[in-house]
């Protein structure tokens, strides 16, 4: 129950004079003391438990007019806490009659001083008191532009931002910790899919999440769609280096986000505007989009232009950009045959890859490529295949110019242009725990087929079931005979 009040309101007869408000109320004896009162009073007393605050609490309860009530807090601002301001507003609300309007309060000097003190102190109110002050101020009918209500709403907004920032910083710290990366906390990351709103989080959190998904090849489509929603919403405010990090997991996981129809054209428009500012980031984004079979032709016109090339060749990243542009040029020739725009000038064309990819080199001891190479040597002979052969536009492959024919140990040359590539797909060539090849591997297979090679897939899950070299040879023989060459 609230504290019962007996109200006597006196107002000046002339509206031109300064308003003088007098609210008289009688508080029951127990409510006036610190031992009793409403549940609101008790909770406020508990939150303002030091001696000086309790003294001020008594003064507020003994006030006999609105002016006196309002003056106590500005005069004792150093001792006042949020609970005091909340109590004063609640009492003021109960004491206001129909004759006292919000406009009258706003003109009252004591209320103006009270509002200024409350606005200065609002940052130190606890959440309960901010909420109670806000409710009372709104119930008093104070306009949005009033100092008190404006300060309270601003404080609520600030706390929400701080709360979101705190969550983001906590998530970012967790995702960036070495322990988290080493332990591969996939269960936690997957749980984020249910709690992270589309487009939620900030740039640091979303880039760290994108990095984690890409690094561990986690094809979590709901999280990828969250990153895509964030990217679409914020793309105009992000620089190319951040966009590059956010786009990477899509190509890595060979996944086109659900908002691709809106996102990809926006990416093309932003790349066209920002290409010259970050050339390496631009070509990295283009590489990602090419893996997803999206070809932003307007950007290609720009990066193959003499102005872009002359600008980039003198930069520290010039050599690597030329490699990437050489690869993109070859990809355009293979996958966009109708493209009629500028192409890479011959003097800038270099080999994209000099050898095996980094992941393949690092994991060579776990690869089945050596086993397959030995089985192939025994099956078709030493000179009938080439291991680690470099094929345009720079792919390192296991290629066969000859193949076993029938069941005899005879080899016959292929017909003209009849070439075979054995693709040994190890575990790191797939998205984690899926049968989906990562984007770079899928693009490699497309390009080799467009170059005229017959592709023979050797997935690691199939190879790991084979026992010994003889079973591998039998498997290879079956696959090669199935080509009907």
C-alpha positions in Angstrom: 0.0 0.0 0.0 1.2 3.6 -0.7 1.5 6.2 2.0 -1.9 8.0 2.5 -1.7 11.7 2.0 -4.0 14.6 2.9 -3.5 17.3 0.3 -3.9 21.1 0.5 -2.8 23.0 -2.7 -2.3 26.7 -2.8 -1.7 28.4 -6.1 -1.1 32.1 -6.9 -4.1 34.0 -8.3 -2.0 35.7 -11.0 -0.2 33.5 -13.6 2.3 36.2 -14.2 3.9 35.8 -10.8 6.4 33.1 -9.9 4.4 29.9 -9.0 4.4 29.1 -5.2 3.3 25.6 -4.5 2.4 24.3 -1.1 1.5 20.6 -0.7 0.6 19.6 2.9 0.4 15.9 3.8 0.2 13.9 7.0 2.3 10.8 7.2 1.3 8.1 9.7 3.8 7.8 12.6 5.3 4.5 11.5 5.7 5.6 7.9 7.4 8.8 9.0 10.0 6.9 11.0 12.6 4.6 9.5 11.1 1.5 11.1 8.0 1.4 8.9 6.5 2.6 5.7 5.8 1.1 2.4 7.8 -1.6 0.7 9.2 1.1 -1.6 10.5 3.0 1.4 12.1 0.0 3.0 13.8 -1.1 -0.2 15.1 2.5 -0.7 16.3 2.7 2.8 18.3 -0.6 2.3 19.9 0.9 -0.8 20.9 4.1 1.0 22.1 2.6 4.2 24.9 5.0 5.3 24.3 7.5 8.1 24.2 10.7 6.0 21.8 9.2 3.6 19.5 8.1 6.4 19.6 11.6 7.8 18.5 12.9 4.4 15.8 10.3 4.3 14.3 11.6 7.6 14.4 15.2 6.2 12.5 14.1 3.1 9.8 12.4 5.3 9.5 15.5 7.5 9.0 17.9 4.6 5.7 19.8 4.8 5.6 21.4 1.4 6.5 20.6 -2.2 9.1 23.4 -2.2 10.7 22.1 1.0 10.8 18.6 -0.4 12.3 19.7 -3.6 14.9 22.0 -1.9 16.3 19.3 0.4 18.0 17.3 -2.4 19.8 20.1 -4.3 20.9 21.5 -0.9 22.3 18.0 0.1 23.4 16.8 -3.3 26.6 15.2 -2.1 24.6 12.9 0.3 21.6 12.2 -2.0 21.3 8.9 -3.8 18.8 7.6 -6.4 16.4 6.4 -3.8 16.0 9.9 -2.5 15.1 11.3 -5.8 12.7 8.5 -6.6 11.0 9.0 -3.2 10.7 12.8 -3.8 9.1 12.3 -7.3 6.7 9.7 -5.9 5.6 12.0 -3.1 5.3 14.9 -5.6 3.2 12.7 -7.9 0.8 11.8 -5.1 0.6 15.4 -4.0 -0.2 17.0 -7.3 -3.8 17.9 -7.8 -5.7 18.6 -11.0 -4.8 22.3 -10.7 -1.1 21.7 -10.8 0.1 21.0 -14.3 3.5 19.8 -15.7 3.9 23.3 -17.1 3.5 24.8 -13.6 6.1 22.4 -12.2 8.6 23.2 -15.0 8.4 26.9 -14.2 8.9 26.4 -10.5 12.5 27.4 -9.4 12.7 24.6 -6.8 11.7 22.0 -9.4 14.2 23.4 -11.8 16.9 23.1 -9.2 15.7 19.6 -8.3 15.7 18.5 -12.0 19.3 19.9 -12.5 20.5 18.0 -9.4 18.8 14.8 -10.5 20.2 15.1 -14.1 23.8 15.5 -12.6 23.3 12.5 -10.3 21.5 10.2 -12.7 24.7 8.4 -13.8 25.1 7.1 -10.2 21.5 5.9 -9.7 21.0 2.1 -9.7 18.8 0.6 -12.3 15.8 0.3 -9.9 15.9 4.0 -9.1 16.4 5.1 -12.7 13.3 3.1 -13.6 11.2 4.5 -10.7 12.3 8.1 -11.4 11.5 7.6 -15.1 8.0 6.3 -14.3 7.2 9.1 -11.9 8.5 11.8 -14.2 6.5 10.4 -17.1 3.4 10.1 -14.8 3.8 13.8 -13.9 3.4 14.6 -17.6 6.8 16.1 -18.1 7.6 16.6 -21.8 10.4 14.7 -23.5 12.4 17.9 -23.8 12.3 18.6 -20.1 15.7 18.4 -18.4 14.7 15.7 -15.9 13.0 13.3 -18.3 15.6 13.9 -21.0 18.4 13.1 -18.6 16.7 9.9 -17.4 16.0 8.6 -20.9 19.5 9.4 -22.0 20.9 7.5 -19.0 18.7 4.5 -19.9 20.0 4.6 -23.5 23.6 4.9 -22.2 23.2 1.9 -20.0 21.8 -0.2 -22.8 24.8 0.7 -25.0 27.2 -0.1 -22.2 25.4 -3.4 -21.6 25.7 -4.3 -25.3 29.3 -3.2 -25.4 30.1 -5.2 -22.3 28.5 -8.3 -23.9 30.4 -7.7 -27.1 33.7 -7.2 -25.2 33.2 -10.3 -23.2 32.4 -12.3 -26.3 35.3 -10.8 -28.2 37.7 -11.6 -25.4 36.5 -15.1 -25.3 36.7 -15.7 -29.0 40.2 -14.1 -29.2 41.7 -16.1 -26.4 44.3 -18.7 -27.3 42.6 -21.2 -25.0 39.3 -20.8 -27.0 41.1 -21.3 -30.3 43.1 -24.2 -29.1 40.1 -26.0 -27.6 37.8 -25.3 -30.5 34.7 -24.6 -28.4 32.3 -25.5 -31.2 29.4 -26.2 -28.9 29.6 -22.7 -27.5 29.9 -21.2 -31.0 26.9 -23.2 -32.2 24.9 -22.0 -29.2 25.4 -18.5 -30.3 23.3 -19.2 -33.4 20.2 -19.3 -31.2 21.0 -16.2 -29.2 22.7 -13.8 -31.7 20.2 -11.6 -33.4 20.5 -11.1 -37.2 22.9 -8.2 -37.6 23.6 -8.2 -33.9 27.0 -7.6 -32.3 29.7 -5.1 -33.3 32.5 -5.1 -35.8 35.1 -6.6 -33.5 32.8 -9.4 -32.3 31.6 -10.2 -35.8 35.1 -10.3 -37.3 36.4 -12.5 -34.6 33.4 -14.8 -35.1 34.0 -14.8 -38.8 37.7 -15.6 -38.2 36.8 -18.5 -35.9 34.3 -20.0 -38.3 36.8 -19.7 -41.2 39.7 -21.1 -39.3 37.9 -24.2 -38.1 35.8 -24.6 -41.2 32.5 -24.5 -39.2 29.6 -24.4 -41.7 27.2 -22.9 -39.1 24.7 -21.4 -41.6 22.7 -19.5 -39.0 25.8 -17.7 -37.7 27.0 -17.1 -41.3 23.6 -15.5 -42.0 24.0 -13.3 -38.9 27.3 -12.1 -40.2 25.8 -11.5 -43.6 22.9 -9.5 -42.1 25.5 -7.4 -40.1 27.5 -6.9 -43.3 24.5 -5.7 -45.3 23.4 -3.3 -42.5 26.8 -1.8 -41.8 28.7 -2.2 -45.1 28.8 1.5 -45.9 30.5 2.3 -42.6 33.1 -0.5 -42.8 36.5 -0.3 -44.5 37.6 -2.9 -47.0 39.9 -4.7 -44.5 36.9 -5.4 -42.2 34.7 -6.4 -45.2 37.4 -8.8 -46.3 37.4 -10.5 -42.9 33.6 -10.8 -42.8 33.4 -12.2 -46.4 36.1 -14.8 -45.9 34.0 -17.4 -44.0 31.4 -17.5 -46.9 33.9 -18.5 -49.5 35.8 -20.7 -47.0 32.6 -22.6 -46.2 31.4 -22.5 -49.8 28.1 -20.9 -48.6 26.0 -18.3 -50.2 24.1 -16.4 -47.4 20.3 -16.2 -47.5 20.5 -12.5 -48.2 22.8 -12.9 -51.2 20.4 -11.2 -53.6 20.8 -7.9 -51.6 24.3 -8.4 -50.2 26.3 -9.3 -53.3 25.3 -6.2 -55.3 26.0 -4.0 -52.3 29.4 -5.6 -52.0 30.1 -4.9 -55.6 29.0 -1.2 -55.2 31.2 -0.7 -52.1 34.2 -2.5 -53.7 33.9 -0.2 -56.7 34.1 2.9 -54.4 36.8 1.6 -52.1 39.0 -0.5 -54.5 41.9 2.0 -54.8 42.1 2.6 -51.0 42.9 -1.0 -50.1 44.0 -2.9 -53.2 45.0 -6.1 -51.4 41.7 -6.3 -49.4 39.9 -5.6 -52.7 41.4 -8.6 -54.5 41.0 -10.8 -51.5 37.3 -10.0 -51.5 37.2 -10.6 -55.2 38.8 -14.0 -54.6 36.1 -14.9 -52.1 33.3 -13.8 -54.4 34.8 -15.8 -57.3 34.9 -18.9 -55.2 31.1 -18.3 -54.7 30.7 -17.9 -58.4 29.7 -14.2 -58.2 31.7 -12.0 -60.6 31.5 -8.3 -60.0 32.3 -7.1 -63.5 32.3 -3.4 -62.6 35.1 -4.0 -60.1 37.0 -6.1 -62.5 37.0 -3.2 -65.0 38.6 -1.1 -62.2 41.3 -3.6 -60.9 42.4 -4.5 -64.4 42.7 -0.8 -65.4 46.2 0.8 -66.0 45.5 3.3 -63.2 44.9 0.6 -60.6 47.8 -1.5 -61.7 50.3 1.4 -61.8 49.1 2.4 -58.3 49.4 -1.1 -56.8 52.7 -2.3 -58.4 54.7 0.3 -56.5 53.1 -0.6 -53.1 54.5 -3.2 -50.6 51.8 -5.6 -51.5 52.3 -5.2 -55.2 53.8 -8.7 -55.8 51.0 -10.6 -54.0 48.3 -8.4 -55.7 49.8 -9.3 -59.1 49.6 -13.0 -58.2 46.0 -12.6 -57.1 45.1 -10.6 -60.2 46.8 -13.2 -62.4 44.6 -15.9 -60.8 41.4 -13.7 -61.2 42.3 -13.1 -64.9 42.6 -16.9 -65.5 39.3 -17.5 -63.6 37.5 -14.8 -65.7 38.8 -16.6 -68.9 37.4 -19.9 -67.6 34.2 -19.0 -65.9 33.1 -15.7 -67.6 33.6 -16.4 -71.3 31.3 -13.5 -72.3 33.3 -10.9 -70.3 34.4 -8.2 -72.7 36.1 -5.7 -70.3 39.8 -5.1 -69.8 42.0 -8.0 -68.9 45.3 -8.2 -67.0 48.2 -6.9 -69.1 50.7 -9.6 -70.0 53.6 -8.0 -68.1 51.7 -8.4 -64.8 50.8 -12.0 -65.3 52.6 -14.4 -62.9 51.9 -17.9 -61.5 49.4 -17.8 -58.7 50.9 -20.8 -56.8 54.5 -22.0 -56.7 53.7 -25.2 -54.9 51.3 -26.9 -52.6 49.0 -24.7 -50.6 49.9 -23.9 -47.1 47.3 -26.2 -45.5 48.5 -29.1 -47.7 52.1 -28.5 -46.8 51.3 -28.3 -43.1 49.2 -31.4 -43.1 51.3 -33.4 -45.6 52.1 -36.1 -43.0 48.3 -36.7 -42.6 47.6 -36.7 -46.3 46.6 -39.7 -48.4 48.4 -38.3 -51.4 51.5 -40.3 -50.8 49.6 -43.6 -50.4 47.6 -42.9 -53.6 50.8 -41.9 -55.5 52.5 -45.2 -54.5 49.4 -47.2 -55.5 49.3 -45.4 -58.8 53.0 -46.1 -59.4 52.4 -49.8 -58.9 49.3 -49.7 -61.0 50.3 -47.8 -64.1 54.1 -47.5 -63.9 56.6 -44.9 -62.9 56.3 -42.7 -66.0 52.6 -42.8 -66.5 51.6 -40.1 -64.0 52.9 -36.9 -62.6 52.7 -36.0 -58.9 52.6 -32.4 -57.8 52.3 -31.3 -61.4 51.6 -27.5 -61.7 48.6 -26.9 -63.9 47.3 -23.6 -65.0 46.3 -21.3 -63.4 48.8 -22.7 -60.8 47.1 -25.7 -59.3 49.3 -28.5 -57.8 47.8 -31.8 -59.0 48.3 -35.5 -59.4 47.9 -35.9 -63.2 47.8 -38.9 -65.5 48.8 -38.7 -69.1 48.2 -42.5 -69.3 45.9 -44.9 -67.6 45.5 -48.6 -67.0 43.4 -50.3 -69.7 41.3 -53.3 -68.7 42.9 -55.7 -66.2 46.2 -56.1 -68.0 49.2 -54.3 -66.8 49.3 -52.4 -70.1 49.2 -48.7 -70.6 47.8 -46.9 -73.6 48.0 -43.2 -74.4 44.8 -41.1 -73.9 43.1 -39.7 -76.9 44.0 -36.1 -77.7 43.0 -33.9 -74.7 42.0 -36.9 -72.7 43.7 -36.1 -69.4 42.9 -37.2 -65.8 43.5 -35.5 -62.5 43.2 -37.5 -59.3 41.8 -35.3 -56.6 42.9 -36.6 -53.2 40.5 -34.8 -50.9 41.9 -34.9 -47.3 39.9 -33.9 -44.3 40.9 -30.2 -44.3 39.5 -29.9 -47.9 36.0 -30.2 -46.4 34.0 -28.1 -44.1 34.2 -29.6 -40.6 32.1 -32.8 -40.3 30.4 -32.3 -43.6 30.7 -33.5 -47.2 31.0 -30.0 -48.5 34.3 -29.0 -50.1 35.7 -25.7 -48.9 35.3 -22.9 -51.5 38.9 -22.9 -52.8 38.8 -26.7 -53.4 35.5 -26.5 -55.1 36.7 -23.7 -57.4 39.9 -25.7 -58.2 37.7 -28.7 -59.4 35.6 -26.4 -61.5 38.6 -24.9 -63.2 40.3 -28.2 -63.8 37.2 -29.5 -65.5 36.9 -26.3 -67.6 40.5 -26.8 -68.6 39.5 -30.2 -70.1 40.6 -32.6 -67.3 38.6 -35.6 -66.3 38.4 -35.4 -62.5 38.5 -38.5 -60.3 37.5 -37.8 -56.7 39.2 -39.6 -53.8 37.5 -38.5 -50.6 39.4 -39.2 -47.4 36.4 -41.0 -45.8 36.6 -43.5 -48.6 40.4 -43.9 -48.5 40.5 -44.4 -44.7 38.2 -47.4 -45.0 40.7 -49.1 -47.4 43.2 -51.5 -45.8 46.7 -51.7 -47.4 48.1 -50.8 -50.7 46.3 -53.6 -52.6 42.9 -52.3 -51.7 43.9 -48.8 -52.7 45.1 -50.2 -56.1 41.9 -52.0 -56.6 39.8 -48.9 -55.8 41.9 -46.8 -58.2 41.6 -49.3 -60.9 37.8 -49.3 -60.6 37.6 -45.5 -60.7 39.9 -45.3 -63.7 38.1 -48.0 -65.7 34.8 -46.2 -65.0 36.0 -43.3 -67.1 35.7 -45.5 -70.2 38.7 -43.9 -71.9 
